[in-house]
Amino acid sequence: MQENDGAMVRFRLVFDDRHLLDKSQRSQGLRRCWFRLKPDMKNIGELASQIRECFGIRHRIVLFMDDFVLPSFESTCIITDTDIIR
């Protein structure tokens, strides 16, 4: 698998648990949104932290792609443009 070469990678982010977002975020349609992977993001754990921070989520989150868990130690290089992360 090739490293992300600094090109922008964006993916679709879906919150299956509607209670993770507040009412305002849900009314803005953020349960299903596009999200950009920062080029310096090394692993899935860092991505999960960024998502938690951006959306003000206090609980631990587990990310899935194609119904499979993305382990926190895994490189973000496995995420490609237009993937769906839940």
PDB file of N, CA, C and O in Angstrom:
ATOM      1  N   MET A   1       0.851  -1.175   0.000  1.00  0.00           N
ATOM      2  CA  MET A   1       0.000   0.000   0.000  1.00  0.00           C
ATOM      3  C   MET A   1       0.895   1.235   0.000  1.00  0.00           C
ATOM      4  O   MET A   1       1.871   1.296   0.748  1.00  0.00           O
ATOM      5  N   GLN A   2       0.570   2.206  -0.824  1.00  0.00           N
ATOM      6  CA  GLN A   2       1.376   3.414  -0.910  1.00  0.00           C
ATOM      7  C   GLN A   2       1.022   4.378   0.201  1.00  0.00           C
ATOM      8  O   GLN A   2      -0.111   4.431   0.678  1.00  0.00           O
ATOM      9  N   GLU A   3       2.028   5.138   0.597  1.00  0.00           N
ATOM     10  CA  GLU A   3       1.808   6.196   1.567  1.00  0.00           C
ATOM     11  C   GLU A   3       1.017   7.313   0.906  1.00  0.00           C
ATOM     12  O   GLU A   3       1.131   7.528  -0.300  1.00  0.00           O
ATOM     13  N   ASN A   4       0.203   8.034   1.702  1.00  0.00           N
ATOM     14  CA  ASN A   4      -0.448   9.226   1.180  1.00  0.00           C
ATOM     15  C   ASN A   4       0.653  10.222   0.875  1.00  0.00           C
ATOM     16  O   ASN A   4       1.459  10.542   1.749  1.00  0.00           O
ATOM     17  N   ASP A   5       0.697  10.709  -0.335  1.00  0.00           N
ATOM     18  CA  ASP A   5       1.794  11.567  -0.772  1.00  0.00           C
ATOM     19  C   ASP A   5       1.516  13.050  -0.535  1.00  0.00           C
ATOM     20  O   ASP A   5       2.054  13.901  -1.242  1.00  0.00           O
ATOM     21  N   GLY A   6       0.692  13.360   0.439  1.00  0.00           N
ATOM     22  CA  GLY A   6       0.360  14.746   0.716  1.00  0.00           C
ATOM     23  C   GLY A   6      -0.877  15.199  -0.036  1.00  0.00           C
ATOM     24  O   GLY A   6      -1.384  16.295   0.203  1.00  0.00           O
ATOM     25  N   ALA A   7      -1.369  14.363  -0.948  1.00  0.00           N
ATOM     26  CA  ALA A   7      -2.600  14.698  -1.658  1.00  0.00           C
ATOM     27  C   ALA A   7      -3.763  14.636  -0.674  1.00  0.00           C
ATOM     28  O   ALA A   7      -3.749  13.861   0.282  1.00  0.00           O
ATOM     29  N   MET A   8      -4.754  15.458  -0.925  1.00  0.00           N
ATOM     30  CA  MET A   8      -5.901  15.495  -0.027  1.00  0.00           C
ATOM     31  C   MET A   8      -6.684  14.191  -0.126  1.00  0.00           C
ATOM     32  O   MET A   8      -7.021  13.738  -1.220  1.00  0.00           O
ATOM     33  N   VAL A   9      -6.966  13.598   1.017  1.00  0.00           N
ATOM     34  CA  VAL A   9      -7.834  12.421   1.089  1.00  0.00           C
ATOM     35  C   VAL A   9      -9.055  12.847   1.874  1.00  0.00           C
ATOM     36  O   VAL A   9      -8.948  13.339   2.998  1.00  0.00           O
ATOM     37  N   ARG A  10     -10.206  12.657   1.277  1.00  0.00           N
ATOM     38  CA  ARG A  10     -11.443  12.971   1.988  1.00  0.00           C
ATOM     39  C   ARG A  10     -12.273  11.711   2.018  1.00  0.00           C
ATOM     40  O   ARG A  10     -12.205  10.880   1.113  1.00  0.00           O
ATOM     41  N   PHE A  11     -13.049  11.580   3.059  1.00  0.00           N
ATOM     42  CA  PHE A  11     -13.891  10.394   3.195  1.00  0.00           C
ATOM     43  C   PHE A  11     -15.225  10.803   3.769  1.00  0.00           C
ATOM     44  O   PHE A  11     -15.381  11.897   4.312  1.00  0.00           O
ATOM     45  N   ARG A  12     -16.183   9.908   3.642  1.00  0.00           N
ATOM     46  CA  ARG A  12     -17.503  10.161   4.210  1.00  0.00           C
ATOM     47  C   ARG A  12     -17.523   9.627   5.632  1.00  0.00           C
ATOM     48  O   ARG A  12     -17.108   8.497   5.889  1.00  0.00           O
ATOM     49  N   LEU A  13     -18.008  10.445   6.551  1.00  0.00           N
ATOM     50  CA  LEU A  13     -18.074  10.103   7.968  1.00  0.00           C
ATOM     51  C   LEU A  13     -19.542   9.965   8.349  1.00  0.00           C
ATOM     52  O   LEU A  13     -20.332  10.888   8.151  1.00  0.00           O
ATOM     53  N   VAL A  14     -19.900   8.806   8.897  1.00  0.00           N
ATOM     54  CA  VAL A  14     -21.284   8.532   9.277  1.00  0.00           C
ATOM     55  C   VAL A  14     -21.318   8.171  10.755  1.00  0.00           C
ATOM     56  O   VAL A  14     -20.605   7.272  11.202  1.00  0.00           O
ATOM     57  N   PHE A  15     -22.152   8.880  11.511  1.00  0.00           N
ATOM     58  CA  PHE A  15     -22.339   8.583  12.938  1.00  0.00           C
ATOM     59  C   PHE A  15     -23.569   7.698  13.076  1.00  0.00           C
ATOM     60  O   PHE A  15     -24.696   8.185  12.989  1.00  0.00           O
ATOM     61  N   ASP A  16     -23.364   6.402  13.289  1.00  0.00           N
ATOM     62  CA  ASP A  16     -24.493   5.481  13.456  1.00  0.00           C
ATOM     63  C   ASP A  16     -25.220   5.732  14.774  1.00  0.00           C
ATOM     64  O   ASP A  16     -26.440   5.586  14.847  1.00  0.00           O
ATOM     65  N   ASP A  17     -24.486   6.103  15.802  1.00  0.00           N
ATOM     66  CA  ASP A  17     -25.083   6.409  17.106  1.00  0.00           C
ATOM     67  C   ASP A  17     -25.415   7.899  17.122  1.00  0.00           C
ATOM     68  O   ASP A  17     -24.532   8.734  17.319  1.00  0.00           O
ATOM     69  N   ARG A  18     -26.668   8.226  16.918  1.00  0.00           N
ATOM     70  CA  ARG A  18     -27.076   9.630  16.814  1.00  0.00           C
ATOM     71  C   ARG A  18     -26.820  10.418  18.098  1.00  0.00           C
ATOM     72  O   ARG A  18     -26.767  11.647  18.068  1.00  0.00           O
ATOM     73  N   HIS A  19     -26.661   9.726  19.215  1.00  0.00           N
ATOM     74  CA  HIS A  19     -26.449  10.402  20.495  1.00  0.00           C
ATOM     75  C   HIS A  19     -25.019  10.927  20.663  1.00  0.00           C
ATOM     76  O   HIS A  19     -24.737  11.654  21.616  1.00  0.00           O
ATOM     77  N   LEU A  20     -24.124  10.568  19.753  1.00  0.00           N
ATOM     78  CA  LEU A  20     -22.763  11.105  19.834  1.00  0.00           C
ATOM     79  C   LEU A  20     -22.729  12.596  19.499  1.00  0.00           C
ATOM     80  O   LEU A  20     -21.867  13.332  19.981  1.00  0.00           O
ATOM     81  N   LEU A  21     -23.667  13.027  18.673  1.00  0.00           N
ATOM     82  CA  LEU A  21     -23.717  14.433  18.282  1.00  0.00           C
ATOM     83  C   LEU A  21     -24.812  15.143  19.056  1.00  0.00           C
ATOM     84  O   LEU A  21     -25.805  14.535  19.456  1.00  0.00           O
ATOM     85  N   ASP A  22     -24.615  16.447  19.264  1.00  0.00           N
ATOM     86  CA  ASP A  22     -25.662  17.199  19.953  1.00  0.00           C
ATOM     87  C   ASP A  22     -26.773  17.565  18.960  1.00  0.00           C
ATOM     88  O   ASP A  22     -26.637  17.361  17.754  1.00  0.00           O
ATOM     89  N   LYS A  23     -27.858  18.103  19.486  1.00  0.00           N
ATOM     90  CA  LYS A  23     -29.037  18.408  18.675  1.00  0.00           C
ATOM     91  C   LYS A  23     -28.704  19.381  17.543  1.00  0.00           C
ATOM     92  O   LYS A  23     -29.189  19.218  16.423  1.00  0.00           O
ATOM     93  N   SER A  24     -27.894  20.370  17.824  1.00  0.00           N
ATOM     94  CA  SER A  24     -27.509  21.356  16.814  1.00  0.00           C
ATOM     95  C   SER A  24     -26.735  20.697  15.670  1.00  0.00           C
ATOM     96  O   SER A  24     -26.988  20.985  14.500  1.00  0.00           O
ATOM     97  N   GLN A  25     -25.801  19.819  16.007  1.00  0.00           N
ATOM     98  CA  GLN A  25     -25.017  19.119  14.988  1.00  0.00           C
ATOM     99  C   GLN A  25     -25.912  18.222  14.136  1.00  0.00           C
ATOM    100  O   GLN A  25     -25.754  18.153  12.917  1.00  0.00           O
ATOM    101  N   ARG A  26     -26.853  17.536  14.786  1.00  0.00           N
ATOM    102  CA  ARG A  26     -27.775  16.674  14.035  1.00  0.00           C
ATOM    103  C   ARG A  26     -28.651  17.500  13.110  1.00  0.00           C
ATOM    104  O   ARG A  26     -28.902  17.097  11.974  1.00  0.00           O
ATOM    105  N   SER A  27     -29.129  18.668  13.586  1.00  0.00           N
ATOM    106  CA  SER A  27     -29.997  19.504  12.749  1.00  0.00           C
ATOM    107  C   SER A  27     -29.237  20.081  11.552  1.00  0.00           C
ATOM    108  O   SER A  27     -29.850  20.439  10.547  1.00  0.00           O
ATOM    109  N   GLN A  28     -27.911  20.172  11.652  1.00  0.00           N
ATOM    110  CA  GLN A  28     -27.084  20.638  10.541  1.00  0.00           C
ATOM    111  C   GLN A  28     -26.772  19.515   9.546  1.00  0.00           C
ATOM    112  O   GLN A  28     -26.134  19.742   8.519  1.00  0.00           O
ATOM    113  N   GLY A  29     -27.229  18.312   9.865  1.00  0.00           N
ATOM    114  CA  GLY A  29     -27.008  17.181   8.976  1.00  0.00           C
ATOM    115  C   GLY A  29     -25.633  16.551   9.117  1.00  0.00           C
ATOM    116  O   GLY A  29     -25.174  15.862   8.206  1.00  0.00           O
ATOM    117  N   LEU A  30     -24.968  16.777  10.245  1.00  0.00           N
ATOM    118  CA  LEU A  30     -23.610  16.282  10.428  1.00  0.00           C
ATOM    119  C   LEU A  30     -23.519  14.796  10.752  1.00  0.00           C
ATOM    120  O   LEU A  30     -22.420  14.261  10.894  1.00  0.00           O
ATOM    121  N   ARG A  31     -24.667  14.120  10.869  1.00  0.00           N
ATOM    122  CA  ARG A  31     -24.604  12.656  11.069  1.00  0.00           C
ATOM    123  C   ARG A  31     -23.971  11.972   9.875  1.00  0.00           C
ATOM    124  O   ARG A  31     -23.424  10.875   9.992  1.00  0.00           O
ATOM    125  N   ARG A  32     -24.050  12.630   8.715  1.00  0.00           N
ATOM    126  CA  ARG A  32     -23.447  12.127   7.480  1.00  0.00           C
ATOM    127  C   ARG A  32     -22.747  13.303   6.827  1.00  0.00           C
ATOM    128  O   ARG A  32     -23.397  14.203   6.297  1.00  0.00           O
ATOM    129  N   CYS A  33     -21.420  13.297   6.865  1.00  0.00           N
ATOM    130  CA  CYS A  33     -20.683  14.448   6.342  1.00  0.00           C
ATOM    131  C   CYS A  33     -19.358  14.009   5.725  1.00  0.00           C
ATOM    132  O   CYS A  33     -18.896  12.887   5.935  1.00  0.00           O
ATOM    133  N   TRP A  34     -18.769  14.903   4.972  1.00  0.00           N
ATOM    134  CA  TRP A  34     -17.424  14.682   4.432  1.00  0.00           C
ATOM    135  C   TRP A  34     -16.418  15.124   5.467  1.00  0.00           C
ATOM    136  O   TRP A  34     -16.667  16.063   6.224  1.00  0.00           O
ATOM    137  N   PHE A  35     -15.282  14.452   5.504  1.00  0.00           N
ATOM    138  CA  PHE A  35     -14.223  14.779   6.460  1.00  0.00           C
ATOM    139  C   PHE A  35     -12.889  14.633   5.745  1.00  0.00           C
ATOM    140  O   PHE A  35     -12.694  13.692   4.975  1.00  0.00           O
ATOM    141  N   ARG A  36     -11.977  15.552   5.993  1.00  0.00           N
ATOM    142  CA  ARG A  36     -10.674  15.522   5.336  1.00  0.00           C
ATOM    143  C   ARG A  36      -9.626  14.942   6.263  1.00  0.00           C
ATOM    144  O   ARG A  36      -9.528  15.329   7.427  1.00  0.00           O
ATOM    145  N   LEU A  37      -8.847  14.016   5.740  1.00  0.00           N
ATOM    146  CA  LEU A  37      -7.738  13.418   6.480  1.00  0.00           C
ATOM    147  C   LEU A  37      -6.533  14.344   6.366  1.00  0.00           C
ATOM    148  O   LEU A  37      -6.062  14.624   5.264  1.00  0.00           O
ATOM    149  N   LYS A  38      -6.044  14.810   7.489  1.00  0.00           N
ATOM    150  CA  LYS A  38      -4.871  15.674   7.468  1.00  0.00           C
ATOM    151  C   LYS A  38      -3.652  14.874   7.021  1.00  0.00           C
ATOM    152  O   LYS A  38      -3.475  13.733   7.447  1.00  0.00           O
ATOM    153  N   PRO A  39      -2.804  15.460   6.161  1.00  0.00           N
ATOM    154  CA  PRO A  39      -1.650  14.722   5.624  1.00  0.00           C
ATOM    155  C   PRO A  39      -0.680  14.218   6.690  1.00  0.00           C
ATOM    156  O   PRO A  39      -0.002  13.213   6.479  1.00  0.00           O
ATOM    157  N   ASP A  40      -0.606  14.902   7.828  1.00  0.00           N
ATOM    158  CA  ASP A  40       0.347  14.498   8.877  1.00  0.00           C
ATOM    159  C   ASP A  40      -0.240  13.472   9.851  1.00  0.00           C
ATOM    160  O   ASP A  40       0.433  13.073  10.802  1.00  0.00           O
ATOM    161  N   MET A  41      -1.488  13.042   9.628  1.00  0.00           N
ATOM    162  CA  MET A  41      -2.147  12.075  10.498  1.00  0.00           C
ATOM    163  C   MET A  41      -1.541  10.693  10.241  1.00  0.00           C
ATOM    164  O   MET A  41      -1.623  10.175   9.128  1.00  0.00           O
ATOM    165  N   LYS A  42      -0.935  10.101  11.269  1.00  0.00           N
ATOM    166  CA  LYS A  42      -0.196   8.854  11.079  1.00  0.00           C
ATOM    167  C   LYS A  42      -1.022   7.586  11.269  1.00  0.00           C
ATOM    168  O   LYS A  42      -0.876   6.631  10.507  1.00  0.00           O
ATOM    169  N   ASN A  43      -1.890   7.572  12.284  1.00  0.00           N
ATOM    170  CA  ASN A  43      -2.618   6.328  12.547  1.00  0.00           C
ATOM    171  C   ASN A  43      -4.086   6.597  12.865  1.00  0.00           C
ATOM    172  O   ASN A  43      -4.498   7.741  13.058  1.00  0.00           O
ATOM    173  N   ILE A  44      -4.855   5.533  12.913  1.00  0.00           N
ATOM    174  CA  ILE A  44      -6.299   5.621  13.124  1.00  0.00           C
ATOM    175  C   ILE A  44      -6.626   6.212  14.499  1.00  0.00           C
ATOM    176  O   ILE A  44      -7.622   6.919  14.649  1.00  0.00           O
ATOM    177  N   GLY A  45      -5.795   5.925  15.497  1.00  0.00           N
ATOM    178  CA  GLY A  45      -6.007   6.501  16.829  1.00  0.00           C
ATOM    179  C   GLY A  45      -5.964   8.025  16.802  1.00  0.00           C
ATOM    180  O   GLY A  45      -6.770   8.683  17.460  1.00  0.00           O
ATOM    181  N   GLU A  46      -5.027   8.584  16.043  1.00  0.00           N
ATOM    182  CA  GLU A  46      -4.946  10.044  15.907  1.00  0.00           C
ATOM    183  C   GLU A  46      -6.170  10.578  15.171  1.00  0.00           C
ATOM    184  O   GLU A  46      -6.688  11.639  15.517  1.00  0.00           O
ATOM    185  N   LEU A  47      -6.629   9.856  14.167  1.00  0.00           N
ATOM    186  CA  LEU A  47      -7.828  10.268  13.436  1.00  0.00           C
ATOM    187  C   LEU A  47      -9.048  10.266  14.354  1.00  0.00           C
ATOM    188  O   LEU A  47      -9.843  11.206  14.335  1.00  0.00           O
ATOM    189  N   ALA A  48      -9.196   9.213  15.157  1.00  0.00           N
ATOM    190  CA  ALA A  48     -10.320   9.145  16.097  1.00  0.00           C
ATOM    191  C   ALA A  48     -10.276  10.313  17.069  1.00  0.00           C
ATOM    192  O   ALA A  48     -11.316  10.889  17.390  1.00  0.00           O
ATOM    193  N   SER A  49      -9.097  10.668  17.538  1.00  0.00           N
ATOM    194  CA  SER A  49      -8.954  11.816  18.446  1.00  0.00           C
ATOM    195  C   SER A  49      -9.351  13.117  17.762  1.00  0.00           C
ATOM    196  O   SER A  49      -9.996  13.975  18.365  1.00  0.00           O
ATOM    197  N   GLN A  50      -8.960  13.258  16.491  1.00  0.00           N
ATOM    198  CA  GLN A  50      -9.317  14.465  15.744  1.00  0.00           C
ATOM    199  C   GLN A  50     -10.836  14.554  15.571  1.00  0.00           C
ATOM    200  O   GLN A  50     -11.415  15.631  15.720  1.00  0.00           O
ATOM    201  N   ILE A  51     -11.473  13.443  15.262  1.00  0.00           N
ATOM    202  CA  ILE A  51     -12.931  13.433  15.100  1.00  0.00           C
ATOM    203  C   ILE A  51     -13.606  13.783  16.411  1.00  0.00           C
ATOM    204  O   ILE A  51     -14.543  14.581  16.437  1.00  0.00           O
ATOM    205  N   ARG A  52     -13.134  13.189  17.505  1.00  0.00           N
ATOM    206  CA  ARG A  52     -13.702  13.495  18.832  1.00  0.00           C
ATOM    207  C   ARG A  52     -13.575  14.977  19.144  1.00  0.00           C
ATOM    208  O   ARG A  52     -14.519  15.598  19.634  1.00  0.00           O
ATOM    209  N   GLU A  53     -12.409  15.540  18.861  1.00  0.00           N
ATOM    210  CA  GLU A  53     -12.171  16.952  19.138  1.00  0.00           C
ATOM    211  C   GLU A  53     -13.052  17.850  18.269  1.00  0.00           C
ATOM    212  O   GLU A  53     -13.659  18.797  18.770  1.00  0.00           O
ATOM    213  N   CYS A  54     -13.121  17.561  16.990  1.00  0.00           N
ATOM    214  CA  CYS A  54     -13.908  18.395  16.057  1.00  0.00           C
ATOM    215  C   CYS A  54     -15.396  18.407  16.394  1.00  0.00           C
ATOM    216  O   CYS A  54     -16.063  19.429  16.230  1.00  0.00           O
ATOM    217  N   PHE A  55     -15.916  17.271  16.864  1.00  0.00           N
ATOM    218  CA  PHE A  55     -17.339  17.167  17.127  1.00  0.00           C
ATOM    219  C   PHE A  55     -17.677  17.252  18.624  1.00  0.00           C
ATOM    220  O   PHE A  55     -18.840  17.116  19.005  1.00  0.00           O
ATOM    221  N   GLY A  56     -16.673  17.474  19.463  1.00  0.00           N
ATOM    222  CA  GLY A  56     -16.917  17.616  20.895  1.00  0.00           C
ATOM    223  C   GLY A  56     -17.422  16.347  21.551  1.00  0.00           C
ATOM    224  O   GLY A  56     -18.243  16.401  22.467  1.00  0.00           O
ATOM    225  N   ILE A  57     -16.938  15.208  21.087  1.00  0.00           N
ATOM    226  CA  ILE A  57     -17.375  13.915  21.624  1.00  0.00           C
ATOM    227  C   ILE A  57     -16.486  13.554  22.807  1.00  0.00           C
ATOM    228  O   ILE A  57     -15.260  13.554  22.697  1.00  0.00           O
ATOM    229  N   ARG A  58     -17.107  13.248  23.929  1.00  0.00           N
ATOM    230  CA  ARG A  58     -16.343  12.921  25.135  1.00  0.00           C
ATOM    231  C   ARG A  58     -16.080  11.432  25.281  1.00  0.00           C
ATOM    232  O   ARG A  58     -15.157  11.021  25.985  1.00  0.00           O
ATOM    233  N   HIS A  59     -16.884  10.638  24.622  1.00  0.00           N
ATOM    234  CA  HIS A  59     -16.764   9.185  24.746  1.00  0.00           C
ATOM    235  C   HIS A  59     -15.721   8.641  23.773  1.00  0.00           C
ATOM    236  O   HIS A  59     -15.426   9.252  22.746  1.00  0.00           O
ATOM    237  N   ARG A  60     -15.183   7.498  24.118  1.00  0.00           N
ATOM    238  CA  ARG A  60     -14.280   6.782  23.210  1.00  0.00           C
ATOM    239  C   ARG A  60     -15.077   6.366  21.982  1.00  0.00           C
ATOM    240  O   ARG A  60     -16.234   5.962  22.098  1.00  0.00           O
ATOM    241  N   ILE A  61     -14.472   6.461  20.823  1.00  0.00           N
ATOM    242  CA  ILE A  61     -15.155   6.021  19.616  1.00  0.00           C
ATOM    243  C   ILE A  61     -14.333   4.931  18.923  1.00  0.00           C
ATOM    244  O   ILE A  61     -13.105   4.914  19.005  1.00  0.00           O
ATOM    245  N   VAL A  62     -15.022   4.039  18.251  1.00  0.00           N
ATOM    246  CA  VAL A  62     -14.397   2.985  17.466  1.00  0.00           C
ATOM    247  C   VAL A  62     -14.792   3.236  16.023  1.00  0.00           C
ATOM    248  O   VAL A  62     -15.974   3.394  15.720  1.00  0.00           O
ATOM    249  N   LEU A  63     -13.814   3.275  15.132  1.00  0.00           N
ATOM    250  CA  LEU A  63     -14.079   3.550  13.731  1.00  0.00           C
ATOM    251  C   LEU A  63     -14.153   2.239  12.946  1.00  0.00           C
ATOM    252  O   LEU A  63     -13.386   1.308  13.190  1.00  0.00           O
ATOM    253  N   PHE A  64     -15.092   2.188  12.000  1.00  0.00           N
ATOM    254  CA  PHE A  64     -15.301   1.025  11.151  1.00  0.00           C
ATOM    255  C   PHE A  64     -15.251   1.449   9.688  1.00  0.00           C
ATOM    256  O   PHE A  64     -15.616   2.572   9.340  1.00  0.00           O
ATOM    257  N   MET A  65     -14.795   0.537   8.844  1.00  0.00           N
ATOM    258  CA  MET A  65     -14.877   0.719   7.405  1.00  0.00           C
ATOM    259  C   MET A  65     -15.333  -0.615   6.823  1.00  0.00           C
ATOM    260  O   MET A  65     -14.725  -1.649   7.102  1.00  0.00           O
ATOM    261  N   ASP A  66     -16.383  -0.605   6.028  1.00  0.00           N
ATOM    262  CA  ASP A  66     -16.947  -1.829   5.438  1.00  0.00           C
ATOM    263  C   ASP A  66     -17.266  -2.870   6.510  1.00  0.00           C
ATOM    264  O   ASP A  66     -17.011  -4.059   6.320  1.00  0.00           O
ATOM    265  N   ASP A  67     -17.823  -2.422   7.631  1.00  0.00           N
ATOM    266  CA  ASP A  67     -18.214  -3.283   8.758  1.00  0.00           C
ATOM    267  C   ASP A  67     -17.047  -3.977   9.453  1.00  0.00           C
ATOM    268  O   ASP A  67     -17.243  -4.963  10.163  1.00  0.00           O
ATOM    269  N   PHE A  68     -15.823  -3.462   9.249  1.00  0.00           N
ATOM    270  CA  PHE A  68     -14.647  -3.995   9.934  1.00  0.00           C
ATOM    271  C   PHE A  68     -14.025  -2.882  10.776  1.00  0.00           C
ATOM    272  O   PHE A  68     -13.952  -1.732  10.344  1.00  0.00           O
ATOM    273  N   VAL A  69     -13.582  -3.235  11.975  1.00  0.00           N
ATOM    274  CA  VAL A  69     -12.954  -2.269  12.876  1.00  0.00           C
ATOM    275  C   VAL A  69     -11.631  -1.796  12.291  1.00  0.00           C
ATOM    276  O   VAL A  69     -10.859  -2.585  11.746  1.00  0.00           O
ATOM    277  N   LEU A  70     -11.382  -0.499  12.411  1.00  0.00           N
ATOM    278  CA  LEU A  70     -10.081   0.076  12.071  1.00  0.00           C
ATOM    279  C   LEU A  70      -9.276   0.161  13.368  1.00  0.00           C
ATOM    280  O   LEU A  70      -9.564   1.025  14.197  1.00  0.00           O
ATOM    281  N   PRO A  71      -8.283  -0.699  13.572  1.00  0.00           N
ATOM    282  CA  PRO A  71      -7.515  -0.671  14.820  1.00  0.00           C
ATOM    283  C   PRO A  71      -6.769   0.653  14.982  1.00  0.00           C
ATOM    284  O   PRO A  71      -6.304   1.238  14.004  1.00  0.00           O
ATOM    285  N   SER A  72      -6.664   1.110  16.209  1.00  0.00           N
ATOM    286  CA  SER A  72      -6.051   2.417  16.476  1.00  0.00           C
ATOM    287  C   SER A  72      -4.588   2.485  16.042  1.00  0.00           C
ATOM    288  O   SER A  72      -4.087   3.570  15.747  1.00  0.00           O
ATOM    289  N   PHE A  73      -3.898   1.351  15.998  1.00  0.00           N
ATOM    290  CA  PHE A  73      -2.475   1.340  15.632  1.00  0.00           C
ATOM    291  C   PHE A  73      -2.255   1.318  14.117  1.00  0.00           C
ATOM    292  O   PHE A  73      -1.138   1.529  13.645  1.00  0.00           O
ATOM    293  N   GLU A  74      -3.332   1.060  13.356  1.00  0.00           N
ATOM    294  CA  GLU A  74      -3.210   0.938  11.901  1.00  0.00           C
ATOM    295  C   GLU A  74      -2.925   2.295  11.255  1.00  0.00           C
ATOM    296  O   GLU A  74      -3.417   3.324  11.717  1.00  0.00           O
ATOM    297  N   SER A  75      -2.140   2.290  10.198  1.00  0.00           N
ATOM    298  CA  SER A  75      -1.814   3.507   9.463  1.00  0.00           C
ATOM    299  C   SER A  75      -3.047   4.063   8.765  1.00  0.00           C
ATOM    300  O   SER A  75      -3.914   3.308   8.323  1.00  0.00           O
ATOM    301  N   THR A  76      -3.120   5.369   8.669  1.00  0.00           N
ATOM    302  CA  THR A  76      -4.213   6.010   7.937  1.00  0.00           C
ATOM    303  C   THR A  76      -4.068   5.820   6.429  1.00  0.00           C
ATOM    304  O   THR A  76      -4.965   6.194   5.673  1.00  0.00           O
ATOM    305  N   CYS A  77      -2.965   5.249   5.987  1.00  0.00           N
ATOM    306  CA  CYS A  77      -2.751   5.018   4.553  1.00  0.00           C
ATOM    307  C   CYS A  77      -3.781   4.068   3.957  1.00  0.00           C
ATOM    308  O   CYS A  77      -3.949   4.023   2.739  1.00  0.00           O
ATOM    309  N   ILE A  78      -4.469   3.310   4.801  1.00  0.00           N
ATOM    310  CA  ILE A  78      -5.477   2.397   4.276  1.00  0.00           C
ATOM    311  C   ILE A  78      -6.758   3.131   3.872  1.00  0.00           C
ATOM    312  O   ILE A  78      -7.618   2.559   3.202  1.00  0.00           O
ATOM    313  N   ILE A  79      -6.880   4.384   4.276  1.00  0.00           N
ATOM    314  CA  ILE A  79      -8.064   5.173   3.922  1.00  0.00           C
ATOM    315  C   ILE A  79      -7.817   5.833   2.569  1.00  0.00           C
ATOM    316  O   ILE A  79      -6.807   6.503   2.353  1.00  0.00           O
ATOM    317  N   THR A  80      -8.763   5.623   1.677  1.00  0.00           N
ATOM    318  CA  THR A  80      -8.663   6.225   0.355  1.00  0.00           C
ATOM    319  C   THR A  80      -9.776   7.228   0.161  1.00  0.00           C
ATOM    320  O   THR A  80     -10.765   7.247   0.895  1.00  0.00           O
ATOM    321  N   ASP A  81      -9.593   8.055  -0.838  1.00  0.00           N
ATOM    322  CA  ASP A  81     -10.591   9.076  -1.166  1.00  0.00           C
ATOM    323  C   ASP A  81     -11.955   8.421  -1.373  1.00  0.00           C
ATOM    324  O   ASP A  81     -12.085   7.433  -2.095  1.00  0.00           O
ATOM    325  N   THR A  82     -12.944   8.979  -0.737  1.00  0.00           N
ATOM    326  CA  THR A  82     -14.368   8.576  -0.818  1.00  0.00           C
ATOM    327  C   THR A  82     -14.743   7.320  -0.035  1.00  0.00           C
ATOM    328  O   THR A  82     -15.854   6.821  -0.212  1.00  0.00           O
ATOM    329  N   ASP A  83     -13.861   6.779   0.830  1.00  0.00           N
ATOM    330  CA  ASP A  83     -14.252   5.682   1.720  1.00  0.00           C
ATOM    331  C   ASP A  83     -15.342   6.167   2.671  1.00  0.00           C
ATOM    332  O   ASP A  83     -15.498   7.367   2.897  1.00  0.00           O
ATOM    333  N   ILE A  84     -16.090   5.217   3.222  1.00  0.00           N
ATOM    334  CA  ILE A  84     -17.084   5.538   4.252  1.00  0.00           C
ATOM    335  C   ILE A  84     -16.570   4.993   5.574  1.00  0.00           C
ATOM    336  O   ILE A  84     -16.334   3.794   5.717  1.00  0.00           O
ATOM    337  N   ILE A  85     -16.401   5.888   6.532  1.00  0.00           N
ATOM    338  CA  ILE A  85     -15.963   5.524   7.887  1.00  0.00           C
ATOM    339  C   ILE A  85     -17.148   5.744   8.824  1.00  0.00           C
ATOM    340  O   ILE A  85     -17.800   6.788   8.788  1.00  0.00           O
ATOM    341  N   ARG A  86     -17.415   4.746   9.658  1.00  0.00           N
ATOM    342  CA  ARG A  86     -18.520   4.845  10.622  1.00  0.00           C
ATOM    343  C   ARG A  86     -17.971   4.861  12.026  1.00  0.00           C
ATOM    344  O   ARG A  86     -18.736   4.940  12.987  1.00  0.00           O
TER     345      ARG A  86
END
